[in-house]
Amino acid sequence: MMRKLLTLAVCGILTMSLGAALADDGKKVTIEGDGLCGKCALGETKECQNVVLVEKDGKKTSYYLEKNEFFKDAHQGLGICTAKKDKPVKVKVTGTCVEKDGKHVLTPTEKITKAD
């Protein structure tokens, strides 16, 4: 009886831990950083793509923005496509972030704006 209870408790703990780990994927975040075109400025993508470079504690992280209704206005309107590495556009983006193929992919859920 005690062995069954212990097994059940361990299974419950493992299930909760796995659920918590999966819940982190796709969480809503707000980032601020340097907005650049993945194709034109960075040479990392085949097509134009908004990329936000965020520096924290001396480490740079690239967030590749999914194309949706907020993408196009920011790409042209904020000047992300024409920005250069040495003169990026400071942007603020809120959306859901997941990891795909080792990259941080952020799907904007609100209008992409210039950062203050």
PAZA-508022 format. One record per atom (N, C-alpha, C): residue in one letter; residue number from 1; x, z, y; atom name. Coordinates in steps of 0.05 Angstrom, whole numbers, padded with zeros to 5 digits. Each point is the difference from the previous one (the first is absolute). Example, Ala and Ser with C-alpha at 12.3 -4.5 7.8 and 13.67 -1.06 7.14 Angstrom:
REM PAZA-508022
<type=a seq=1 c1=00264 c3=00156 c2=-00114 atom=N>
<type=a seq=1 c1=-00018 c3=00000 c2=00024 atom=CA>
<type=a seq=1 c1=00018 c3=00000 c2=00024 atom=C>
<type=s seq=2 c1=-00007 c3=-00014 c2=00021 atom=N>
<type=s seq=2 c1=00016 c3=00001 c2=00024 atom=CA>
<type=s seq=2 c1=-00015 c3=00014 c2=00022 atom=C>
//
This chain:
REM PAZA-508022
<type=m seq=1 c1=00016 c3=00000 c2=-00024 atom=N>
<type=m seq=1 c1=-00016 c3=00000 c2=00024 atom=CA>
<type=m seq=1 c1=00017 c3=00000 c2=00025 atom=C>
<type=m seq=2 c1=00020 c3=00017 c2=00001 atom=N>
<type=m seq=2 c1=00018 c3=00002 c2=00023 atom=CA>
<type=m seq=2 c1=00016 c3=-00026 c2=00004 atom=C>
<type=r seq=3 c1=00008 c3=-00012 c2=-00022 atom=N>
<type=r seq=3 c1=00015 c3=-00025 c2=00001 atom=CA>
<type=r seq=3 c1=-00017 c3=-00022 c2=00012 atom=C>
<type=k seq=4 c1=-00026 c3=-00001 c2=-00007 atom=N>
<type=k seq=4 c1=-00018 c3=-00020 c2=00011 atom=CA>
<type=k seq=4 c1=-00004 c3=00004 c2=00030 atom=C>
<type=l seq=5 c1=-00002 c3=00024 c2=00008 atom=N>
<type=l seq=5 c1=-00003 c3=00006 c2=00029 atom=CA>
<type=l seq=5 c1=00025 c3=-00008 c2=00016 atom=C>
<type=l seq=6 c1=00023 c3=00006 c2=-00012 atom=N>
<type=l seq=6 c1=00025 c3=-00007 c2=00013 atom=CA>
<type=l seq=6 c1=00003 c3=-00030 c2=00003 atom=C>
<type=t seq=7 c1=-00007 c3=-00015 c2=-00022 atom=N>
<type=t seq=7 c1=00001 c3=-00029 c2=00001 atom=CA>
<type=t seq=7 c1=-00019 c3=-00011 c2=00020 atom=C>
<type=l seq=8 c1=-00024 c3=00011 c2=00001 atom=N>
<type=l seq=8 c1=-00020 c3=-00009 c2=00020 atom=CA>
<type=l seq=8 c1=00009 c3=00005 c2=00028 atom=C>
<type=a seq=9 c1=00013 c3=00023 c2=00005 atom=N>
<type=a seq=9 c1=00010 c3=00007 c2=00027 atom=CA>
<type=a seq=9 c1=00022 c3=-00020 c2=00008 atom=C>
<type=v seq=10 c1=00019 c3=-00006 c2=-00018 atom=N>
<type=v seq=10 c1=00021 c3=-00018 c2=00006 atom=CA>
<type=v seq=10 c1=-00011 c3=-00028 c2=00006 atom=C>
<type=c seq=11 c1=-00019 c3=-00009 c2=-00016 atom=N>
<type=c seq=11 c1=-00012 c3=-00026 c2=00005 atom=CA>
<type=c seq=11 c1=-00014 c3=-00001 c2=00027 atom=C>
<type=g seq=12 c1=-00013 c3=00021 c2=00008 atom=N>
<type=g seq=12 c1=-00013 c3=00002 c2=00026 atom=CA>
<type=g seq=12 c1=00019 c3=-00002 c2=00023 atom=C>
<type=i seq=13 c1=00023 c3=00014 c2=-00003 atom=N>
<type=i seq=13 c1=00020 c3=00000 c2=00021 atom=CA>
<type=i seq=13 c1=00012 c3=-00027 c2=00003 atom=C>
<type=l seq=14 c1=00007 c3=-00013 c2=-00023 atom=N>
<type=l seq=14 c1=00011 c3=-00027 c2=00001 atom=CA>
<type=l seq=14 c1=-00020 c3=-00020 c2=00012 atom=C>
<type=t seq=15 c1=-00025 c3=00002 c2=-00006 atom=N>
<type=t seq=15 c1=-00020 c3=-00018 c2=00011 atom=CA>
<type=t seq=15 c1=-00002 c3=00004 c2=00030 atom=C>
<type=m seq=16 c1=00000 c3=00024 c2=00009 atom=N>
<type=m seq=16 c1=-00002 c3=00005 c2=00029 atom=CA>
<type=m seq=16 c1=00025 c3=-00010 c2=00015 atom=C>
<type=s seq=17 c1=00023 c3=00003 c2=-00012 atom=N>
<type=s seq=17 c1=00025 c3=-00010 c2=00012 atom=CA>
<type=s seq=17 c1=00000 c3=-00030 c2=00002 atom=C>
<type=l seq=18 c1=-00009 c3=-00013 c2=-00021 atom=N>
<type=l seq=18 c1=-00001 c3=-00029 c2=00000 atom=CA>
<type=l seq=18 c1=-00020 c3=-00010 c2=00021 atom=C>
<type=g seq=19 c1=-00022 c3=00013 c2=00003 atom=N>
<type=g seq=19 c1=-00021 c3=-00007 c2=00020 atom=CA>
<type=g seq=19 c1=00011 c3=00004 c2=00028 atom=C>
<type=a seq=20 c1=00015 c3=00021 c2=00005 atom=N>
<type=a seq=20 c1=00012 c3=00004 c2=00026 atom=CA>
<type=a seq=20 c1=00020 c3=-00021 c2=00007 atom=C>
<type=a seq=21 c1=00016 c3=-00008 c2=-00020 atom=N>
<type=a seq=21 c1=00020 c3=-00021 c2=00004 atom=CA>
<type=a seq=21 c1=-00013 c3=-00027 c2=00007 atom=C>
<type=l seq=22 c1=-00021 c3=-00007 c2=-00014 atom=N>
<type=l seq=22 c1=-00014 c3=-00025 c2=00005 atom=CA>
<type=l seq=22 c1=-00015 c3=00001 c2=00026 atom=C>
<type=a seq=23 c1=-00009 c3=00023 c2=00009 atom=N>
<type=a seq=23 c1=-00015 c3=00002 c2=00025 atom=CA>
<type=a seq=23 c1=00018 c3=-00006 c2=00024 atom=C>
<type=d seq=24 c1=00026 c3=00004 c2=-00001 atom=N>
<type=d seq=24 c1=00018 c3=-00006 c2=00022 atom=CA>
<type=d seq=24 c1=00002 c3=-00030 c2=00005 atom=C>
<type=d seq=25 c1=-00004 c3=-00016 c2=-00021 atom=N>
<type=d seq=25 c1=00001 c3=-00029 c2=00003 atom=CA>
<type=d seq=25 c1=-00026 c3=-00009 c2=00015 atom=C>
<type=g seq=26 c1=00003 c3=-00013 c2=00022 atom=N>
<type=g seq=26 c1=-00023 c3=-00010 c2=00015 atom=CA>
<type=g seq=26 c1=-00010 c3=00020 c2=00021 atom=C>
<type=k seq=27 c1=00017 c3=00019 c2=00008 atom=N>
<type=k seq=27 c1=-00009 c3=00019 c2=00019 atom=CA>
<type=k seq=27 c1=00001 c3=-00012 c2=00028 atom=C>
<type=k seq=28 c1=-00016 c3=00010 c2=00018 atom=N>
<type=k seq=28 c1=-00001 c3=-00010 c2=00028 atom=CA>
<type=k seq=28 c1=00022 c3=00013 c2=00016 atom=C>
<type=v seq=29 c1=00015 c3=-00017 c2=00014 atom=N>
<type=v seq=29 c1=00023 c3=00009 c2=00016 atom=CA>
<type=v seq=29 c1=-00001 c3=-00014 c2=00027 atom=C>
<type=t seq=30 c1=00014 c3=00011 c2=00019 atom=N>
<type=t seq=30 c1=00004 c3=-00013 c2=00026 atom=CA>
<type=t seq=30 c1=00031 c3=-00001 c2=00004 atom=C>
<type=i seq=31 c1=00010 c3=-00024 c2=00005 atom=N>
<type=i seq=31 c1=00028 c3=-00003 c2=00005 atom=CA>
<type=i seq=31 c1=00005 c3=-00012 c2=00027 atom=C>
<type=e seq=32 c1=00023 c3=00006 c2=00011 atom=N>
<type=e seq=32 c1=00010 c3=-00012 c2=00025 atom=CA>
<type=e seq=32 c1=00028 c3=-00010 c2=-00004 atom=C>
<type=g seq=33 c1=00005 c3=-00024 c2=00009 atom=N>
<type=g seq=33 c1=00027 c3=-00011 c2=-00004 atom=CA>
<type=g seq=33 c1=00003 c3=-00027 c2=00013 atom=C>
<type=d seq=34 c1=00021 c3=-00014 c2=-00008 atom=N>
<type=d seq=34 c1=00006 c3=-00026 c2=00010 atom=CA>
<type=d seq=34 c1=-00015 c3=-00022 c2=-00014 atom=C>
<type=g seq=35 c1=-00017 c3=-00015 c2=00014 atom=N>
<type=g seq=35 c1=-00015 c3=-00021 c2=-00012 atom=CA>
<type=g seq=35 c1=00016 c3=-00026 c2=00002 atom=C>
<type=l seq=36 c1=00004 c3=-00013 c2=-00023 atom=N>
<type=l seq=36 c1=00015 c3=-00025 c2=-00002 atom=CA>
<type=l seq=36 c1=-00014 c3=-00018 c2=-00020 atom=C>
<type=c seq=37 c1=00006 c3=-00026 c2=00002 atom=N>
<type=c seq=37 c1=-00010 c3=-00019 c2=-00019 atom=CA>
<type=c seq=37 c1=00019 c3=-00001 c2=-00024 atom=C>
<type=g seq=38 c1=-00012 c3=00002 c2=-00024 atom=N>
<type=g seq=38 c1=00016 c3=00000 c2=-00024 atom=CA>
<type=g seq=38 c1=00014 c3=-00026 c2=-00005 atom=C>
<type=k seq=39 c1=-00011 c3=-00022 c2=00010 atom=N>
<type=k seq=39 c1=00012 c3=-00027 c2=-00003 atom=CA>
<type=k seq=39 c1=00019 c3=-00006 c2=00023 atom=C>
<type=c seq=40 c1=-00011 c3=00001 c2=00025 atom=N>
<type=c seq=40 c1=00015 c3=-00010 c2=00023 atom=CA>
<type=c seq=40 c1=00023 c3=00018 c2=00008 atom=C>
<type=a seq=41 c1=-00004 c3=00026 c2=00000 atom=N>
<type=a seq=41 c1=00021 c3=00019 c2=00010 atom=CA>
<type=a seq=41 c1=00017 c3=00011 c2=-00023 atom=C>
<type=l seq=42 c1=-00013 c3=00006 c2=-00023 atom=N>
<type=l seq=42 c1=00015 c3=00013 c2=-00022 atom=CA>
<type=l seq=42 c1=00009 c3=-00019 c2=-00022 atom=C>
<type=g seq=43 c1=-00013 c3=-00023 c2=-00002 atom=N>
<type=g seq=43 c1=00007 c3=-00019 c2=-00021 atom=CA>
<type=g seq=43 c1=-00005 c3=00010 c2=-00028 atom=C>
<type=e seq=44 c1=-00019 c3=00018 c2=-00003 atom=N>
<type=e seq=44 c1=-00006 c3=00013 c2=-00026 atom=CA>
<type=e seq=44 c1=-00025 c3=-00011 c2=-00014 atom=C>
<type=t seq=45 c1=-00017 c3=-00014 c2=00014 atom=N>
<type=t seq=45 c1=-00025 c3=-00011 c2=-00012 atom=CA>
<type=t seq=45 c1=-00001 c3=-00030 c2=00005 atom=C>
<type=k seq=46 c1=-00016 c3=-00013 c2=-00018 atom=N>
<type=k seq=46 c1=-00002 c3=-00030 c2=00002 atom=CA>
<type=k seq=46 c1=-00019 c3=-00007 c2=00023 atom=C>
<type=e seq=47 c1=-00020 c3=00017 c2=00005 atom=N>
<type=e seq=47 c1=-00020 c3=-00005 c2=00021 atom=CA>
<type=e seq=47 c1=00002 c3=00022 c2=00021 atom=C>
<type=c seq=48 c1=-00011 c3=-00006 c2=00024 atom=N>
<type=c seq=48 c1=-00001 c3=00021 c2=00020 atom=CA>
<type=c seq=48 c1=-00015 c3=00024 c2=-00010 atom=C>
<type=q seq=49 c1=00012 c3=00024 c2=00004 atom=N>
<type=q seq=49 c1=-00012 c3=00025 c2=-00009 atom=CA>
<type=q seq=49 c1=00009 c3=00022 c2=00018 atom=C>
<type=n seq=50 c1=-00020 c3=00016 c2=00009 atom=N>
<type=n seq=50 c1=00007 c3=00023 c2=00016 atom=CA>
<type=n seq=50 c1=00015 c3=00021 c2=-00017 atom=C>
<type=v seq=51 c1=00023 c3=00009 c2=00011 atom=N>
<type=v seq=51 c1=00015 c3=00020 c2=-00013 atom=CA>
<type=v seq=51 c1=00006 c3=00022 c2=00021 atom=C>
<type=v seq=52 c1=-00004 c3=00025 c2=-00008 atom=N>
<type=v seq=52 c1=00006 c3=00022 c2=00018 atom=CA>
<type=v seq=52 c1=00024 c3=00016 c2=-00011 atom=C>
<type=l seq=53 c1=00021 c3=00001 c2=00015 atom=N>
<type=l seq=53 c1=00024 c3=00016 c2=-00008 atom=CA>
<type=l seq=53 c1=-00002 c3=00028 c2=00012 atom=C>
<type=v seq=54 c1=00000 c3=00020 c2=-00017 atom=N>
<type=v seq=54 c1=-00003 c3=00027 c2=00008 atom=CA>
<type=v seq=54 c1=00026 c3=00015 c2=-00006 atom=C>
<type=e seq=55 c1=00012 c3=00013 c2=00020 atom=N>
<type=e seq=55 c1=00024 c3=00015 c2=-00005 atom=CA>
<type=e seq=55 c1=-00006 c3=00030 c2=00001 atom=C>
<type=k seq=56 c1=00007 c3=00014 c2=-00022 atom=N>
<type=k seq=56 c1=-00004 c3=00029 c2=-00001 atom=CA>
<type=k seq=56 c1=00024 c3=00012 c2=-00014 atom=C>
<type=d seq=57 c1=00011 c3=00020 c2=00013 atom=N>
<type=d seq=57 c1=00024 c3=00014 c2=-00010 atom=CA>
<type=d seq=57 c1=00023 c3=-00019 c2=-00006 atom=C>
<type=g seq=58 c1=00003 c3=-00021 c2=00017 atom=N>
<type=g seq=58 c1=00022 c3=-00019 c2=-00004 atom=CA>
<type=g seq=58 c1=-00005 c3=-00021 c2=-00021 atom=C>
<type=k seq=59 c1=-00023 c3=00000 c2=-00012 atom=N>
<type=k seq=59 c1=-00006 c3=-00019 c2=-00022 atom=CA>
<type=k seq=59 c1=-00022 c3=-00018 c2=00009 atom=C>
<type=k seq=60 c1=00004 c3=-00027 c2=-00003 atom=N>
<type=k seq=60 c1=-00021 c3=-00019 c2=00008 atom=CA>
<type=k seq=60 c1=-00017 c3=-00008 c2=-00024 atom=C>
<type=t seq=61 c1=-00026 c3=-00001 c2=00005 atom=N>
<type=t seq=61 c1=-00019 c3=-00008 c2=-00021 atom=CA>
<type=t seq=61 c1=-00016 c3=-00024 c2=00012 atom=C>
<type=s seq=62 c1=-00002 c3=-00021 c2=-00016 atom=N>
<type=s seq=62 c1=-00016 c3=-00023 c2=00008 atom=CA>
<type=s seq=62 c1=-00028 c3=00001 c2=-00012 atom=C>
<type=y seq=63 c1=-00020 c3=-00003 c2=00017 atom=N>
<type=y seq=63 c1=-00028 c3=-00001 c2=-00009 atom=CA>
<type=y seq=63 c1=-00010 c3=-00029 c2=00004 atom=C>
<type=y seq=64 c1=-00007 c3=-00013 c2=-00021 atom=N>
<type=y seq=64 c1=-00010 c3=-00027 c2=00001 atom=CA>
<type=y seq=64 c1=-00030 c3=00001 c2=00003 atom=C>
<type=l seq=65 c1=-00011 c3=-00011 c2=00021 atom=N>
<type=l seq=65 c1=-00029 c3=00002 c2=00005 atom=CA>
<type=l seq=65 c1=-00015 c3=-00022 c2=-00014 atom=C>
<type=e seq=66 c1=-00021 c3=00008 c2=-00014 atom=N>
<type=e seq=66 c1=-00018 c3=-00019 c2=-00013 atom=CA>
<type=e seq=66 c1=-00015 c3=-00016 c2=00021 atom=C>
<type=k seq=67 c1=-00005 c3=-00025 c2=-00006 atom=N>
<type=k seq=67 c1=-00015 c3=-00016 c2=00019 atom=CA>
<type=k seq=67 c1=-00030 c3=00007 c2=-00003 atom=C>
<type=n seq=68 c1=-00012 c3=00007 c2=00023 atom=N>
<type=n seq=68 c1=-00029 c3=00005 c2=00001 atom=CA>
<type=n seq=68 c1=-00009 c3=-00006 c2=00028 atom=C>
<type=e seq=69 c1=-00024 c3=00010 c2=00008 atom=N>
<type=e seq=69 c1=-00011 c3=-00007 c2=00026 atom=CA>
<type=e seq=69 c1=00017 c3=00011 c2=00023 atom=C>
<type=f seq=70 c1=00017 c3=00020 c2=-00005 atom=N>
<type=f seq=70 c1=00016 c3=00011 c2=00022 atom=CA>
<type=f seq=70 c1=00028 c3=-00013 c2=00002 atom=C>
<type=f seq=71 c1=00007 c3=-00016 c2=-00020 atom=N>
<type=f seq=71 c1=00027 c3=-00011 c2=-00002 atom=CA>
<type=f seq=71 c1=00006 c3=-00021 c2=00022 atom=C>
<type=k seq=72 c1=-00017 c3=-00021 c2=00001 atom=N>
<type=k seq=72 c1=00005 c3=-00023 c2=00017 atom=CA>
<type=k seq=72 c1=00001 c3=00007 c2=00029 atom=C>
<type=d seq=73 c1=-00019 c3=00016 c2=00010 atom=N>
<type=d seq=73 c1=00001 c3=00007 c2=00028 atom=CA>
<type=d seq=73 c1=00026 c3=00014 c2=00008 atom=C>
<type=a seq=74 c1=00009 c3=00017 c2=-00017 atom=N>
<type=a seq=74 c1=00025 c3=00014 c2=00006 atom=CA>
<type=a seq=74 c1=00024 c3=-00018 c2=-00002 atom=C>
<type=h seq=75 c1=00000 c3=-00018 c2=-00020 atom=N>
<type=h seq=75 c1=00023 c3=-00017 c2=-00004 atom=CA>
<type=h seq=75 c1=00006 c3=-00018 c2=00024 atom=C>
<type=q seq=76 c1=-00021 c3=-00012 c2=00011 atom=N>
<type=q seq=76 c1=00003 c3=-00017 c2=00023 atom=CA>
<type=q seq=76 c1=-00003 c3=00016 c2=00026 atom=C>
<type=g seq=77 c1=-00022 c3=00016 c2=00002 atom=N>
<type=g seq=77 c1=-00007 c3=00014 c2=00024 atom=CA>
<type=g seq=77 c1=00020 c3=00021 c2=00010 atom=C>
<type=l seq=78 c1=00013 c3=00014 c2=-00019 atom=N>
<type=l seq=78 c1=00019 c3=00020 c2=00008 atom=CA>
<type=l seq=78 c1=00029 c3=-00011 c2=00000 atom=C>
<type=g seq=79 c1=00002 c3=-00025 c2=-00009 atom=N>
<type=g seq=79 c1=00027 c3=-00013 c2=00001 atom=CA>
<type=g seq=79 c1=00018 c3=00007 c2=-00023 atom=C>
<type=i seq=80 c1=-00012 c3=00009 c2=-00022 atom=N>
<type=i seq=80 c1=00016 c3=00007 c2=-00024 atom=CA>
<type=i seq=80 c1=00015 c3=-00024 c2=-00010 atom=C>
<type=c seq=81 c1=-00013 c3=-00024 c2=-00001 atom=N>
<type=c seq=81 c1=00013 c3=-00024 c2=-00010 atom=CA>
<type=c seq=81 c1=00024 c3=-00009 c2=00016 atom=C>
<type=t seq=82 c1=00000 c3=00005 c2=00025 atom=N>
<type=t seq=82 c1=00022 c3=-00009 c2=00018 atom=CA>
<type=t seq=82 c1=00020 c3=00022 c2=00005 atom=C>
<type=a seq=83 c1=-00005 c3=00024 c2=-00009 atom=N>
<type=a seq=83 c1=00019 c3=00022 c2=00004 atom=CA>
<type=a seq=83 c1=00026 c3=-00005 c2=-00015 atom=C>
<type=k seq=84 c1=00021 c3=00011 c2=00011 atom=N>
<type=k seq=84 c1=00027 c3=-00003 c2=-00013 atom=CA>
<type=k seq=84 c1=00009 c3=00028 c2=-00010 atom=C>
<type=k seq=85 c1=00019 c3=00000 c2=-00018 atom=N>
<type=k seq=85 c1=00010 c3=00025 c2=-00012 atom=CA>
<type=k seq=85 c1=00010 c3=00019 c2=00022 atom=C>
<type=d seq=86 c1=00013 c3=-00011 c2=00021 atom=N>
<type=d seq=86 c1=00011 c3=00017 c2=00021 atom=CA>
<type=d seq=86 c1=-00021 c3=00006 c2=00022 atom=C>
<type=k seq=87 c1=-00023 c3=-00013 c2=-00002 atom=N>
<type=k seq=87 c1=-00022 c3=00005 c2=00019 atom=CA>
<type=k seq=87 c1=-00027 c3=00000 c2=-00014 atom=C>
<type=p seq=88 c1=-00005 c3=00020 c2=-00018 atom=N>
<type=p seq=88 c1=-00025 c3=00000 c2=-00015 atom=CA>
<type=p seq=88 c1=-00023 c3=00010 c2=00018 atom=C>
<type=v seq=89 c1=-00024 c3=-00004 c2=-00010 atom=N>
<type=v seq=89 c1=-00024 c3=00011 c2=00013 atom=CA>
<type=v seq=89 c1=-00006 c3=00027 c2=-00013 atom=C>
<type=k seq=90 c1=-00003 c3=00020 c2=00017 atom=N>
<type=k seq=90 c1=-00006 c3=00027 c2=-00010 atom=CA>
<type=k seq=90 c1=-00030 c3=00001 c2=-00006 atom=C>
<type=v seq=91 c1=-00008 c3=00005 c2=-00025 atom=N>
<type=v seq=91 c1=-00028 c3=00000 c2=-00008 atom=CA>
<type=v seq=91 c1=-00008 c3=00025 c2=-00014 atom=C>
<type=k seq=92 c1=-00026 c3=00004 c2=-00001 atom=N>
<type=k seq=92 c1=-00013 c3=00023 c2=-00014 atom=CA>
<type=k seq=92 c1=-00021 c3=-00012 c2=-00018 atom=C>
<type=v seq=93 c1=00001 c3=00008 c2=-00026 atom=N>
<type=v seq=93 c1=-00018 c3=-00011 c2=-00020 atom=CA>
<type=v seq=93 c1=-00011 c3=00022 c2=-00017 atom=C>
<type=t seq=94 c1=-00026 c3=00000 c2=-00004 atom=N>
<type=t seq=94 c1=-00013 c3=00018 c2=-00019 atom=CA>
<type=t seq=94 c1=-00012 c3=-00016 c2=-00023 atom=C>
<type=g seq=95 c1=00004 c3=00009 c2=-00024 atom=N>
<type=g seq=95 c1=-00010 c3=-00014 c2=-00023 atom=CA>
<type=g seq=95 c1=00006 c3=00015 c2=-00026 atom=C>
<type=t seq=96 c1=-00006 c3=-00014 c2=-00022 atom=N>
<type=t seq=96 c1=00006 c3=00012 c2=-00026 atom=CA>
<type=t seq=96 c1=00026 c3=-00013 c2=-00011 atom=C>
<type=c seq=97 c1=00017 c3=00017 c2=-00011 atom=N>
<type=c seq=97 c1=00026 c3=-00009 c2=-00009 atom=CA>
<type=c seq=97 c1=00002 c3=00003 c2=-00030 atom=C>
<type=v seq=98 c1=00011 c3=-00021 c2=-00013 atom=N>
<type=v seq=98 c1=00006 c3=00001 c2=-00028 atom=CA>
<type=v seq=98 c1=00027 c3=-00012 c2=-00004 atom=C>
<type=e seq=99 c1=00011 c3=00004 c2=-00024 atom=N>
<type=e seq=99 c1=00026 c3=-00013 c2=-00007 atom=CA>
<type=e seq=99 c1=-00005 c3=-00022 c2=-00019 atom=C>
<type=k seq=100 c1=00009 c3=-00024 c2=00007 atom=N>
<type=k seq=100 c1=-00002 c3=-00024 c2=-00017 atom=CA>
<type=k seq=100 c1=00027 c3=-00013 c2=-00002 atom=C>
<type=d seq=101 c1=00009 c3=-00004 c2=-00025 atom=N>
<type=d seq=101 c1=00026 c3=-00013 c2=-00005 atom=CA>
<type=d seq=101 c1=00023 c3=00013 c2=00015 atom=C>
<type=g seq=102 c1=-00001 c3=00027 c2=00002 atom=N>
<type=g seq=102 c1=00021 c3=00014 c2=00014 atom=CA>
<type=g seq=102 c1=-00001 c3=00000 c2=00030 atom=C>
<type=k seq=103 c1=-00022 c3=-00011 c2=00012 atom=N>
<type=k seq=103 c1=-00003 c3=-00002 c2=00029 atom=CA>
<type=k seq=103 c1=-00024 c3=00017 c2=00008 atom=C>
<type=h seq=104 c1=00002 c3=00011 c2=00024 atom=N>
<type=h seq=104 c1=-00023 c3=00014 c2=00012 atom=CA>
<type=h seq=104 c1=-00018 c3=-00021 c2=00013 atom=C>
<type=v seq=105 c1=-00025 c3=-00001 c2=-00010 atom=N>
<type=v seq=105 c1=-00019 c3=-00019 c2=00010 atom=CA>
<type=v seq=105 c1=-00023 c3=00016 c2=00014 atom=C>
<type=l seq=106 c1=-00004 c3=-00006 c2=00025 atom=N>
<type=l seq=106 c1=-00020 c3=00015 c2=00016 atom=CA>
<type=l seq=106 c1=-00023 c3=-00020 c2=00007 atom=C>
<type=t seq=107 c1=-00024 c3=00008 c2=-00006 atom=N>
<type=t seq=107 c1=-00024 c3=-00015 c2=00007 atom=CA>
<type=t seq=107 c1=-00012 c3=00013 c2=00025 atom=C>
<type=p seq=108 c1=00001 c3=-00013 c2=00023 atom=N>
<type=p seq=108 c1=-00011 c3=00012 c2=00024 atom=CA>
<type=p seq=108 c1=-00030 c3=00004 c2=-00002 atom=C>
<type=t seq=109 c1=-00009 c3=00024 c2=00009 atom=N>
<type=t seq=109 c1=-00028 c3=00006 c2=00000 atom=CA>
<type=t seq=109 c1=-00011 c3=00002 c2=00029 atom=C>
<type=e seq=110 c1=00018 c3=-00003 c2=00019 atom=N>
<type=e seq=110 c1=-00007 c3=00001 c2=00028 atom=CA>
<type=e seq=110 c1=00017 c3=-00020 c2=00015 atom=C>
<type=k seq=111 c1=-00008 c3=-00006 c2=00025 atom=N>
<type=k seq=111 c1=00015 c3=-00019 c2=00016 atom=CA>
<type=k seq=111 c1=00029 c3=00009 c2=00003 atom=C>
<type=i seq=112 c1=00019 c3=-00019 c2=-00002 atom=N>
<type=i seq=112 c1=00028 c3=00005 c2=00004 atom=CA>
<type=i seq=112 c1=00005 c3=00001 c2=00030 atom=C>
<type=t seq=113 c1=00012 c3=00021 c2=00010 atom=N>
<type=t seq=113 c1=00004 c3=00003 c2=00029 atom=CA>
<type=t seq=113 c1=00030 c3=00003 c2=00006 atom=C>
<type=k seq=114 c1=00006 c3=-00004 c2=00026 atom=N>
<type=k seq=114 c1=00028 c3=00006 c2=00009 atom=CA>
<type=k seq=114 c1=00002 c3=00030 c2=00001 atom=C>
<type=a seq=115 c1=00024 c3=00010 c2=-00008 atom=N>
<type=a seq=115 c1=00005 c3=00029 c2=00001 atom=CA>
<type=a seq=115 c1=00009 c3=00007 c2=00029 atom=C>
<type=d seq=116 c1=-00006 c3=00025 c2=00007 atom=N>
<type=d seq=116 c1=00008 c3=00009 c2=00026 atom=CA>
<type=d seq=116 c1=00029 c3=00004 c2=00004 atom=C>
//
